[in-house]
Amino acid sequence: MDIEFLLEQSEFFKGVSSKSKQAIAAICIRKTLHKNDMIFSEGENGHSLYLLASGNVRVFKSTLNGKETVIKVIGPGELFAEVVLFERDVYPASAEALANGVVYLLPKRQFYELLSDRDFRNDFIRMLMKKQRYLADQLHSLTSCDVEERFVRFLAEHYGTKDEYRILLTKKDVASAIGTIPETLSRLLNRMQREGKISLEGKIIKFKNGFWKNRGLS
């Protein structure tokens, strides 16, 4: 996807001036991703932030015993790893491509130079505030919504509302993204199938007609 088009279409960059978008596009470095590619690893030097153009990326942390916790599944149009600009010089988590795609690197040194411009800096602060609101909404969802509600919101957010989905993420990754465990997700899918809300065919999930309308998400 062309970087200018991506910046125009991304929800994250709505409200950002054309001048700021052009400045971002000018420093972007395009990189092709293949499934399971490691974009960066926890503890590595934080040399860049990233903008995903296509595919999906999981951002996760690992414990000493090897257990992984998914922090977020990144979708096209999202900026990530911006923490290295201000908080620390190393990546606090790891990022892995979940599918083939394209990502743009924004070198930290060049991004710092853009921040010296007051108008760009104000635009970037607005972007960060928008992401902060998103994360607050996610936290609210995890603490106040049941697993089914979190699951359907995850689908709507990452793939849109439609009657059929082909989910390429593993059950473990989907479960982590919605704050549960694979066994609970399996029980949820089986229950939704018994209740006639969905049908399952391998990695394909089909929703009954009117499901999204009844949820108010169509």
C-alpha atoms as an extended CHARMM CRD file, in Angstrom:
* protein
*
       218  EXT
         1         1  MET       CA              0.0000000000        0.0000000000        0.0000000000  PROA      1               0.0000000000
         2         2  ASP       CA              1.3040000000        3.4490000000       -0.9250000000  PROA      2               0.0000000000
         3         3  ILE       CA              2.3730000000        5.3980000000        2.1710000000  PROA      3               0.0000000000
         4         4  GLU       CA              0.4630000000        8.5740000000        1.2280000000  PROA      4               0.0000000000
         5         5  PHE       CA             -2.7280000000        6.5710000000        0.6900000000  PROA      5               0.0000000000
         6         6  LEU       CA             -2.1920000000        4.7070000000        3.9460000000  PROA      6               0.0000000000
         7         7  LEU       CA             -1.8460000000        7.9330000000        5.9320000000  PROA      7               0.0000000000
         8         8  GLU       CA             -5.0080000000        9.3300000000        4.3280000000  PROA      8               0.0000000000
         9         9  GLN       CA             -7.0450000000        6.2160000000        5.1060000000  PROA      9               0.0000000000
        10        10  SER       CA             -5.7630000000        5.4690000000        8.6010000000  PROA      10              0.0000000000
        11        11  GLU       CA             -8.1860000000        6.2930000000       11.4000000000  PROA      11              0.0000000000
        12        12  PHE       CA             -5.1860000000        7.0540000000       13.6050000000  PROA      12              0.0000000000
        13        13  PHE       CA             -4.0680000000        9.9370000000       11.3660000000  PROA      13              0.0000000000
        14        14  LYS       CA             -7.4630000000       11.5640000000       10.8440000000  PROA      14              0.0000000000
        15        15  GLY       CA             -7.3060000000       15.2340000000       11.7600000000  PROA      15              0.0000000000
        16        16  VAL       CA             -3.5640000000       15.3840000000       11.1430000000  PROA      16              0.0000000000
        17        17  SER       CA             -2.5780000000       18.1350000000        8.7040000000  PROA      17              0.0000000000
        18        18  SER       CA             -1.4950000000       17.3150000000        5.1550000000  PROA      18              0.0000000000
        19        19  LYS       CA              1.8560000000       18.9370000000        5.8900000000  PROA      19              0.0000000000
        20        20  SER       CA              2.4860000000       16.5790000000        8.8240000000  PROA      20              0.0000000000
        21        21  LYS       CA              1.4300000000       13.5450000000        6.7840000000  PROA      21              0.0000000000
        22        22  GLN       CA              3.8290000000       14.5380000000        4.0230000000  PROA      22              0.0000000000
        23        23  ALA       CA              6.6260000000       14.9250000000        6.5680000000  PROA      23              0.0000000000
        24        24  ILE       CA              5.9510000000       11.4260000000        7.9250000000  PROA      24              0.0000000000
        25        25  ALA       CA              5.7950000000        9.9200000000        4.4370000000  PROA      25              0.0000000000
        26        26  ALA       CA              9.1630000000       11.4630000000        3.5680000000  PROA      26              0.0000000000
        27        27  ILE       CA             11.0370000000        9.5300000000        6.2810000000  PROA      27              0.0000000000
        28        28  CYS       CA              9.2400000000        6.1690000000        5.9580000000  PROA      28              0.0000000000
        29        29  ILE       CA             11.2090000000        3.0870000000        4.9110000000  PROA      29              0.0000000000
        30        30  ARG       CA              9.1300000000        0.2900000000        3.3870000000  PROA      30              0.0000000000
        31        31  LYS       CA              9.7480000000       -3.2860000000        4.5360000000  PROA      31              0.0000000000
        32        32  THR       CA              8.0610000000       -6.4740000000        3.3550000000  PROA      32              0.0000000000
        33        33  LEU       CA              6.9300000000       -8.8520000000        6.0900000000  PROA      33              0.0000000000
        34        34  HSD       CA              6.5470000000      -12.6020000000        5.9190000000  PROA      34              0.0000000000
        35        35  LYS       CA              4.5310000000      -14.6360000000        8.3780000000  PROA      35              0.0000000000
        36        36  ASN       CA              6.4850000000      -15.2490000000       11.6150000000  PROA      36              0.0000000000
        37        37  ASP       CA              9.0780000000      -12.5550000000       10.8510000000  PROA      37              0.0000000000
        38        38  MET       CA             10.3370000000      -10.8900000000       14.0320000000  PROA      38              0.0000000000
        39        39  ILE       CA             10.1280000000       -7.1200000000       13.5770000000  PROA      39              0.0000000000
        40        40  PHE       CA             11.9250000000       -6.4270000000       16.8370000000  PROA      40              0.0000000000
        41        41  SER       CA             12.6050000000       -8.2650000000       20.0730000000  PROA      41              0.0000000000
        42        42  GLU       CA             12.1990000000       -7.1760000000       23.6620000000  PROA      42              0.0000000000
        43        43  GLY       CA             15.3770000000       -5.4790000000       24.9000000000  PROA      43              0.0000000000
        44        44  GLU       CA             16.7390000000       -4.5830000000       21.4490000000  PROA      44              0.0000000000
        45        45  ASN       CA             17.8740000000       -1.0560000000       20.6700000000  PROA      45              0.0000000000
        46        46  GLY       CA             14.7790000000        1.0220000000       19.8550000000  PROA      46              0.0000000000
        47        47  HSD       CA             15.9310000000        2.5880000000       16.6010000000  PROA      47              0.0000000000
        48        48  SER       CA             12.5300000000        3.0760000000       14.9270000000  PROA      48              0.0000000000
        49        49  LEU       CA              8.8000000000        3.2710000000       15.3940000000  PROA      49              0.0000000000
        50        50  TYR       CA              6.5380000000        1.4960000000       12.9200000000  PROA      50              0.0000000000
        51        51  LEU       CA              3.4160000000        1.9810000000       10.8370000000  PROA      51              0.0000000000
        52        52  LEU       CA              1.6710000000       -1.1660000000        9.6120000000  PROA      52              0.0000000000
        53        53  ALA       CA              0.3660000000       -1.0190000000        6.0470000000  PROA      53              0.0000000000
        54        54  SER       CA             -1.0120000000       -4.5440000000        5.6110000000  PROA      54              0.0000000000
        55        55  GLY       CA             -1.1710000000       -7.8390000000        7.4810000000  PROA      55              0.0000000000
        56        56  ASN       CA             -1.2950000000       -8.2150000000       11.2550000000  PROA      56              0.0000000000
        57        57  VAL       CA              1.3740000000       -7.9830000000       13.9490000000  PROA      57              0.0000000000
        58        58  ARG       CA              1.2580000000       -9.2640000000       17.4870000000  PROA      58              0.0000000000
        59        59  VAL       CA              3.0440000000       -7.3020000000       20.1870000000  PROA      59              0.0000000000
        60        60  PHE       CA              3.8930000000       -9.5310000000       23.1410000000  PROA      60              0.0000000000
        61        61  LYS       CA              6.0220000000       -9.8730000000       26.2600000000  PROA      61              0.0000000000
        62        62  SER       CA              7.8230000000      -13.0160000000       27.3960000000  PROA      62              0.0000000000
        63        63  THR       CA              8.4840000000      -14.2500000000       30.9180000000  PROA      63              0.0000000000
        64        64  LEU       CA             11.6370000000      -16.0270000000       32.0820000000  PROA      64              0.0000000000
        65        65  ASN       CA              9.8690000000      -19.3850000000       31.8290000000  PROA      65              0.0000000000
        66        66  GLY       CA              8.9650000000      -18.7370000000       28.1930000000  PROA      66              0.0000000000
        67        67  LYS       CA              5.3220000000      -17.8310000000       28.6300000000  PROA      67              0.0000000000
        68        68  GLU       CA              4.1030000000      -15.1730000000       26.1760000000  PROA      68              0.0000000000
        69        69  THR       CA              1.4000000000      -12.5830000000       26.8010000000  PROA      69              0.0000000000
        70        70  VAL       CA             -0.0710000000      -10.7760000000       23.8190000000  PROA      70              0.0000000000
        71        71  ILE       CA             -0.3900000000       -7.0560000000       24.5570000000  PROA      71              0.0000000000
        72        72  LYS       CA             -2.0750000000       -6.1050000000       21.3090000000  PROA      72              0.0000000000
        73        73  VAL       CA             -2.7610000000       -7.3410000000       17.7940000000  PROA      73              0.0000000000
        74        74  ILE       CA             -1.8230000000       -4.4990000000       15.4310000000  PROA      74              0.0000000000
        75        75  GLY       CA             -3.9130000000       -3.8980000000       12.3140000000  PROA      75              0.0000000000
        76        76  PRO       CA             -3.2550000000       -1.8880000000        9.1340000000  PROA      76              0.0000000000
        77        77  GLY       CA             -2.9750000000        1.8600000000        9.6840000000  PROA      77              0.0000000000
        78        78  GLU       CA             -1.7420000000        1.5820000000       13.2760000000  PROA      78              0.0000000000
        79        79  LEU       CA              1.4270000000        3.1330000000       14.6430000000  PROA      79              0.0000000000
        80        80  PHE       CA              3.3640000000        1.0730000000       17.1770000000  PROA      80              0.0000000000
        81        81  ALA       CA              6.6050000000        1.0950000000       19.2130000000  PROA      81              0.0000000000
        82        82  GLU       CA              6.3370000000        4.8710000000       19.6540000000  PROA      82              0.0000000000
        83        83  VAL       CA              7.3190000000        4.3390000000       23.2960000000  PROA      83              0.0000000000
        84        84  VAL       CA             10.9860000000        4.3630000000       22.2010000000  PROA      84              0.0000000000
        85        85  LEU       CA             10.6680000000        8.0650000000       21.3910000000  PROA      85              0.0000000000
        86        86  PHE       CA             10.2300000000        9.1590000000       24.9840000000  PROA      86              0.0000000000
        87        87  GLU       CA             10.2390000000        6.4750000000       27.6400000000  PROA      87              0.0000000000
        88        88  ARG       CA             13.1450000000        4.1520000000       26.9140000000  PROA      88              0.0000000000
        89        89  ASP       CA             15.8830000000        3.3880000000       24.3800000000  PROA      89              0.0000000000
        90        90  VAL       CA             15.0080000000       -0.2850000000       23.9920000000  PROA      90              0.0000000000
        91        91  TYR       CA             11.8630000000       -2.0570000000       22.8890000000  PROA      91              0.0000000000
        92        92  PRO       CA              9.8630000000       -3.0700000000       25.9810000000  PROA      92              0.0000000000
        93        93  ALA       CA              8.1240000000       -5.9050000000       24.0850000000  PROA      93              0.0000000000
        94        94  SER       CA              8.5270000000       -8.0170000000       20.9520000000  PROA      94              0.0000000000
        95        95  ALA       CA              6.6450000000       -7.7640000000       17.6530000000  PROA      95              0.0000000000
        96        96  GLU       CA              6.0340000000      -10.6330000000       15.2280000000  PROA      96              0.0000000000
        97        97  ALA       CA              4.2480000000      -10.7000000000       11.8710000000  PROA      97              0.0000000000
        98        98  LEU       CA              1.1630000000      -12.9220000000       11.9640000000  PROA      98              0.0000000000
        99        99  ALA       CA              0.7390000000      -12.8310000000        8.1960000000  PROA      99              0.0000000000
       100       100  ASN       CA              2.5000000000      -11.5990000000        5.0750000000  PROA      100             0.0000000000
       101       101  GLY       CA              2.3050000000       -7.8270000000        4.8340000000  PROA      101             0.0000000000
       102       102  VAL       CA              4.0870000000       -4.5000000000        4.6650000000  PROA      102             0.0000000000
       103       103  VAL       CA              5.3600000000       -2.2360000000        7.4390000000  PROA      103             0.0000000000
       104       104  TYR       CA              6.9660000000        1.2070000000        7.2950000000  PROA      104             0.0000000000
       105       105  LEU       CA              9.8770000000        2.0690000000        9.5800000000  PROA      105             0.0000000000
       106       106  LEU       CA             10.1090000000        5.6210000000       10.9010000000  PROA      106             0.0000000000
       107       107  PRO       CA             13.7050000000        6.1120000000       12.1190000000  PROA      107             0.0000000000
       108       108  LYS       CA             13.7430000000        7.6340000000       15.5850000000  PROA      108             0.0000000000
       109       109  ARG       CA             16.4630000000       10.1970000000       14.8220000000  PROA      109             0.0000000000
       110       110  GLN       CA             14.5790000000       11.6140000000       11.8450000000  PROA      110             0.0000000000
       111       111  PHE       CA             11.3050000000       11.5740000000       13.7580000000  PROA      111             0.0000000000
       112       112  TYR       CA             12.9140000000       13.6560000000       16.5130000000  PROA      112             0.0000000000
       113       113  GLU       CA             13.7850000000       16.2510000000       13.8800000000  PROA      113             0.0000000000
       114       114  LEU       CA             10.1140000000       16.4180000000       12.8200000000  PROA      114             0.0000000000
       115       115  LEU       CA              9.0870000000       16.9990000000       16.4370000000  PROA      115             0.0000000000
       116       116  SER       CA             11.1440000000       20.1950000000       16.4900000000  PROA      116             0.0000000000
       117       117  ASP       CA              8.4090000000       21.7360000000       14.3170000000  PROA      117             0.0000000000
       118       118  ARG       CA              5.6360000000       23.0500000000       16.5900000000  PROA      118             0.0000000000
       119       119  ASP       CA              2.7670000000       22.2280000000       14.2410000000  PROA      119             0.0000000000
       120       120  PHE       CA              3.9910000000       18.6730000000       13.6990000000  PROA      120             0.0000000000
       121       121  ARG       CA              4.5300000000       18.2260000000       17.4230000000  PROA      121             0.0000000000
       122       122  ASN       CA              0.9530000000       19.3190000000       18.1430000000  PROA      122             0.0000000000
       123       123  ASP       CA             -0.3830000000       16.9130000000       15.5120000000  PROA      123             0.0000000000
       124       124  PHE       CA              1.6350000000       14.0680000000       16.9960000000  PROA      124             0.0000000000
       125       125  ILE       CA              0.3760000000       14.8050000000       20.5030000000  PROA      125             0.0000000000
       126       126  ARG       CA             -3.1830000000       14.6040000000       19.1580000000  PROA      126             0.0000000000
       127       127  MET       CA             -2.3450000000       11.2130000000       17.6430000000  PROA      127             0.0000000000
       128       128  LEU       CA             -0.9920000000        9.9650000000       20.9640000000  PROA      128             0.0000000000
       129       129  MET       CA             -4.0760000000       11.1940000000       22.8100000000  PROA      129             0.0000000000
       130       130  LYS       CA             -6.2830000000        9.3350000000       20.3410000000  PROA      130             0.0000000000
       131       131  LYS       CA             -4.3040000000        6.1470000000       20.9760000000  PROA      131             0.0000000000
       132       132  GLN       CA             -4.5260000000        6.7220000000       24.7270000000  PROA      132             0.0000000000
       133       133  ARG       CA             -8.3150000000        6.9280000000       24.4790000000  PROA      133             0.0000000000
       134       134  TYR       CA             -8.3100000000        3.7230000000       22.4530000000  PROA      134             0.0000000000
       135       135  LEU       CA             -6.2510000000        1.9100000000       25.1070000000  PROA      135             0.0000000000
       136       136  ALA       CA             -8.5630000000        3.2210000000       27.8290000000  PROA      136             0.0000000000
       137       137  ASP       CA            -11.5390000000        1.8420000000       25.8930000000  PROA      137             0.0000000000
       138       138  GLN       CA             -9.7480000000       -1.4980000000       25.5850000000  PROA      138             0.0000000000
       139       139  LEU       CA             -9.1380000000       -1.6090000000       29.3330000000  PROA      139             0.0000000000
       140       140  HSD       CA            -12.7910000000       -0.8020000000       29.9640000000  PROA      140             0.0000000000
       141       141  SER       CA            -13.8020000000       -3.6020000000       27.6080000000  PROA      141             0.0000000000
       142       142  LEU       CA            -11.5840000000       -6.1160000000       29.4070000000  PROA      142             0.0000000000
       143       143  THR       CA            -12.9600000000       -5.2020000000       32.8190000000  PROA      143             0.0000000000
       144       144  SER       CA            -16.6460000000       -4.6960000000       32.0320000000  PROA      144             0.0000000000
       145       145  CYS       CA            -17.5210000000       -6.9510000000       29.0690000000  PROA      145             0.0000000000
       146       146  ASP       CA            -17.9280000000      -10.7240000000       29.0580000000  PROA      146             0.0000000000
       147       147  VAL       CA            -15.7970000000      -12.9420000000       26.8160000000  PROA      147             0.0000000000
       148       148  GLU       CA            -18.3820000000      -13.1220000000       24.0260000000  PROA      148             0.0000000000
       149       149  GLU       CA            -18.6640000000       -9.3410000000       23.8590000000  PROA      149             0.0000000000
       150       150  ARG       CA            -14.8860000000       -8.9570000000       23.8000000000  PROA      150             0.0000000000
       151       151  PHE       CA            -14.6090000000      -11.5590000000       21.0520000000  PROA      151             0.0000000000
       152       152  VAL       CA            -17.1580000000       -9.9840000000       18.7070000000  PROA      152             0.0000000000
       153       153  ARG       CA            -15.6930000000       -6.5230000000       19.3190000000  PROA      153             0.0000000000
       154       154  PHE       CA            -12.2640000000       -7.9050000000       18.4330000000  PROA      154             0.0000000000
       155       155  LEU       CA            -13.6160000000       -9.2350000000       15.1280000000  PROA      155             0.0000000000
       156       156  ALA       CA            -15.4220000000       -5.9760000000       14.3270000000  PROA      156             0.0000000000
       157       157  GLU       CA            -12.3700000000       -3.8650000000       15.1480000000  PROA      157             0.0000000000
       158       158  HSD       CA             -9.8320000000       -5.9180000000       13.2000000000  PROA      158             0.0000000000
       159       159  TYR       CA            -11.8840000000       -7.2760000000       10.3010000000  PROA      159             0.0000000000
       160       160  GLY       CA            -15.0730000000       -5.2050000000       10.1330000000  PROA      160             0.0000000000
       161       161  THR       CA            -18.6240000000       -6.5040000000       10.5760000000  PROA      161             0.0000000000
       162       162  LYS       CA            -19.4640000000       -9.2360000000        8.0880000000  PROA      162             0.0000000000
       163       163  ASP       CA            -21.1720000000      -12.5990000000        7.9630000000  PROA      163             0.0000000000
       164       164  GLU       CA            -18.0750000000      -14.7000000000        7.3580000000  PROA      164             0.0000000000
       165       165  TYR       CA            -14.5120000000      -14.5490000000        8.6800000000  PROA      165             0.0000000000
       166       166  ARG       CA            -11.3960000000      -16.5450000000        7.9240000000  PROA      166             0.0000000000
       167       167  ILE       CA             -9.2800000000      -16.1940000000       11.0470000000  PROA      167             0.0000000000
       168       168  LEU       CA             -5.5800000000      -16.6980000000       10.3690000000  PROA      168             0.0000000000
       169       169  LEU       CA             -4.4940000000      -15.9440000000       13.9370000000  PROA      169             0.0000000000
       170       170  THR       CA             -3.9820000000      -18.8750000000       16.2530000000  PROA      170             0.0000000000
       171       171  LYS       CA             -6.5740000000      -19.5200000000       18.9490000000  PROA      171             0.0000000000
       172       172  LYS       CA             -3.8810000000      -18.6780000000       21.5050000000  PROA      172             0.0000000000
       173       173  ASP       CA             -3.2970000000      -15.2380000000       19.9610000000  PROA      173             0.0000000000
       174       174  VAL       CA             -7.0070000000      -14.4220000000       19.6930000000  PROA      174             0.0000000000
       175       175  ALA       CA             -7.5410000000      -15.5280000000       23.2920000000  PROA      175             0.0000000000
       176       176  SER       CA             -4.6490000000      -13.3870000000       24.5440000000  PROA      176             0.0000000000
       177       177  ALA       CA             -5.9050000000      -10.3870000000       22.5600000000  PROA      177             0.0000000000
       178       178  ILE       CA             -9.3060000000      -10.5500000000       24.2940000000  PROA      178             0.0000000000
       179       179  GLY       CA             -7.9230000000      -11.2670000000       27.7420000000  PROA      179             0.0000000000
       180       180  THR       CA             -8.7460000000      -14.9480000000       28.1490000000  PROA      180             0.0000000000
       181       181  ILE       CA             -7.2260000000      -18.4030000000       27.5760000000  PROA      181             0.0000000000
       182       182  PRO       CA             -7.5910000000      -20.7430000000       24.5590000000  PROA      182             0.0000000000
       183       183  GLU       CA             -9.7300000000      -23.2250000000       26.4900000000  PROA      183             0.0000000000
       184       184  THR       CA            -12.2490000000      -20.5150000000       27.4140000000  PROA      184             0.0000000000
       185       185  LEU       CA            -12.3300000000      -19.2930000000       23.8040000000  PROA      185             0.0000000000
       186       186  SER       CA            -13.0040000000      -22.8470000000       22.5820000000  PROA      186             0.0000000000
       187       187  ARG       CA            -15.8880000000      -23.2070000000       25.0330000000  PROA      187             0.0000000000
       188       188  LEU       CA            -17.2650000000      -19.8480000000       23.8910000000  PROA      188             0.0000000000
       189       189  LEU       CA            -17.1900000000      -20.8350000000       20.2070000000  PROA      189             0.0000000000
       190       190  ASN       CA            -18.8460000000      -24.1700000000       20.9510000000  PROA      190             0.0000000000
       191       191  ARG       CA            -21.5760000000      -22.4380000000       22.9530000000  PROA      191             0.0000000000
       192       192  MET       CA            -22.2030000000      -19.8290000000       20.2660000000  PROA      192             0.0000000000
       193       193  GLN       CA            -22.4890000000      -22.6540000000       17.7410000000  PROA      193             0.0000000000
       194       194  ARG       CA            -24.9880000000      -24.5520000000       19.9190000000  PROA      194             0.0000000000
       195       195  GLU       CA            -27.0320000000      -21.3710000000       20.3110000000  PROA      195             0.0000000000
       196       196  GLY       CA            -27.1640000000      -20.9520000000       16.5350000000  PROA      196             0.0000000000
       197       197  LYS       CA            -25.2150000000      -17.6910000000       16.5050000000  PROA      197             0.0000000000
       198       198  ILE       CA            -22.3560000000      -19.0420000000       14.4060000000  PROA      198             0.0000000000
       199       199  SER       CA            -21.2490000000      -22.0570000000       12.4010000000  PROA      199             0.0000000000
       200       200  LEU       CA            -17.6350000000      -23.2590000000       12.3150000000  PROA      200             0.0000000000
       201       201  GLU       CA            -15.8420000000      -24.7280000000        9.3140000000  PROA      201             0.0000000000
       202       202  GLY       CA            -12.1490000000      -25.0590000000       10.1460000000  PROA      202             0.0000000000
       203       203  LYS       CA            -10.7720000000      -21.5170000000       10.4030000000  PROA      203             0.0000000000
       204       204  ILE       CA            -13.9520000000      -20.0320000000        8.9340000000  PROA      204             0.0000000000
       205       205  ILE       CA            -16.5700000000      -18.5520000000       11.2610000000  PROA      205             0.0000000000
       206       206  LYS       CA            -19.9980000000      -17.7660000000        9.8050000000  PROA      206             0.0000000000
       207       207  PHE       CA            -22.4800000000      -15.5840000000       11.6870000000  PROA      207             0.0000000000
       208       208  LYS       CA            -26.2080000000      -15.9440000000       11.3050000000  PROA      208             0.0000000000
       209       209  ASN       CA            -28.0740000000      -13.2330000000        9.4150000000  PROA      209             0.0000000000
       210       210  GLY       CA            -28.8470000000      -10.2100000000       11.5670000000  PROA      210             0.0000000000
       211       211  PHE       CA            -26.2550000000      -10.9880000000       14.2440000000  PROA      211             0.0000000000
       212       212  TRP       CA            -24.3950000000       -7.7130000000       13.8640000000  PROA      212             0.0000000000
       213       213  LYS       CA            -27.5600000000       -5.6720000000       13.5310000000  PROA      213             0.0000000000
       214       214  ASN       CA            -28.8270000000       -7.0940000000       16.8130000000  PROA      214             0.0000000000
       215       215  ARG       CA            -25.5110000000       -6.0940000000       18.4050000000  PROA      215             0.0000000000
       216       216  GLY       CA            -25.8410000000       -2.5700000000       17.0920000000  PROA      216             0.0000000000
       217       217  LEU       CA            -22.5260000000       -2.9210000000       15.2550000000  PROA      217             0.0000000000
       218       218  SER       CA            -23.6750000000       -3.3150000000       11.6680000000  PROA      218             0.0000000000
